[in-house]
Amino acid sequence: MNIGVAVSGPRGLDVRLTEVRKLFPLTGHKWDEIAAAYRDALESSINIGFDPISDQTMSRHPMQSEVFILGKPGDIRARTDEEYEAAVKRILSTFVDKPSLSRREKQQKINTEIAAMLRQVGVLGERGQGLDDGKVVPKFVVSEEKEIVADFAYKANGLKVVSTLEFRGLSSNAHAKACEKGATFYFAKQRFGPEVKPLGVYAALSEQIEMHKGEIEILTSFADGNSYNWLDLKDRQRFKAALY
């Protein structure tokens, strides 16, 4: 997994570890401090006469790491600082940076994962099937007039309505989105009756939970306390049990 780029040039070693966050989903903890120490060690290695890029012989390496290794070296040709920055940016964009998703794609990510889980157990409704077919219906229209659509609905032992909230990659508009998702529950009860069971499902990494505490509380409140973090294994099991 590529997390950065290291360039050896006339001004020394330029190390940019821009995607250390990629390691969190794989390991369950942050690597920022360890990565920063590795970067500092690489940059300081020039001062002791060792170029870690041009000479990658492990026996001569001033610091070995079981996590971070250098890839095979290549060349950058640049006549100005602008050309250099552009070249580094292209490398990061092509080999390192995570692709950015649109707001719609971000929201659909959790829905795609939930749909895959439902399809695996055989309860996801297909085109043309409705609640009376005993299937979970995606994109369930709560109010056509108000253009309110629930992410999922299931009619088993009463109507259950699911609203999802994706925090992975969400940098803005989270508060408004939480209110919008909560309002879906309000209008579902208004149309189908107070016996509707709301289920709020959000996807938040551990470091995002505190950051979006307010939005999670909004969703939980509208869901009558029935909220689950999709990325938490126990919460995911609880959501499955509550839905079907």
TANORHU-V934377 format. One record per pair of residues at least 12 apart in sequence whose C-alpha atoms are under 8 Angstrom apart, sorted by the first residue. I is the first residue (numbers start at 1). J is the second residue. If there is no record, write none. Layout:
# TANORHU-V934377
i j
I J
I J
This chain:
# TANORHU-V934377
i j
1 22
2 19
2 95
2 96
3 17
3 18
3 19
3 20
3 22
3 96
3 97
4 16
4 17
4 18
4 19
4 20
4 92
4 96
5 17
5 88
5 91
5 92
5 96
6 53
7 53
8 51
8 53
12 43
12 46
13 42
13 43
13 46
14 43
15 39
15 42
15 43
16 39
17 35
17 39
18 96
18 97
19 96
19 97
19 98
20 32
20 35
38 68
41 63
45 62
50 62
53 70
53 73
54 73
56 70
101 169
103 170
106 166
106 168
106 169
106 170
107 164
107 165
107 166
109 166
110 164
110 165
110 166
110 202
110 203
110 230
111 151
111 164
115 138
118 136
123 135
123 136
124 136
124 137
124 138
125 137
125 138
131 153
131 154
131 155
132 155
134 154
134 155
134 156
135 154
135 155
136 152
136 153
136 154
136 155
137 152
137 153
137 154
138 150
138 151
138 152
138 153
139 151
139 152
139 153
140 152
140 153
142 184
142 187
142 188
142 191
143 187
143 188
143 191
148 184
149 184
150 162
150 163
150 184
151 163
151 164
154 243
154 244
156 244
158 195
158 196
158 197
159 195
159 196
159 197
160 196
160 197
160 198
160 199
160 243
161 185
161 188
161 196
161 197
161 198
161 199
162 198
162 199
162 200
162 201
163 181
163 182
163 184
163 185
163 198
163 199
163 200
163 201
164 181
164 200
164 201
164 202
165 177
165 178
165 181
165 200
165 201
165 202
165 203
166 202
166 203
166 204
167 202
167 203
167 204
167 205
167 208
167 212
168 203
168 204
168 205
174 212
174 215
175 214
175 215
178 215
178 216
178 218
178 219
179 215
179 218
179 219
181 219
182 218
182 219
182 221
182 222
182 223
183 222
185 198
185 222
185 223
186 222
197 223
198 222
198 223
198 224
198 226
199 223
199 226
199 227
199 228
199 239
199 243
200 219
200 220
200 223
200 226
200 227
200 228
201 227
201 228
201 229
201 230
201 239
202 216
202 227
202 228
202 229
202 230
203 229
203 230
203 231
204 229
204 230
204 231
205 231
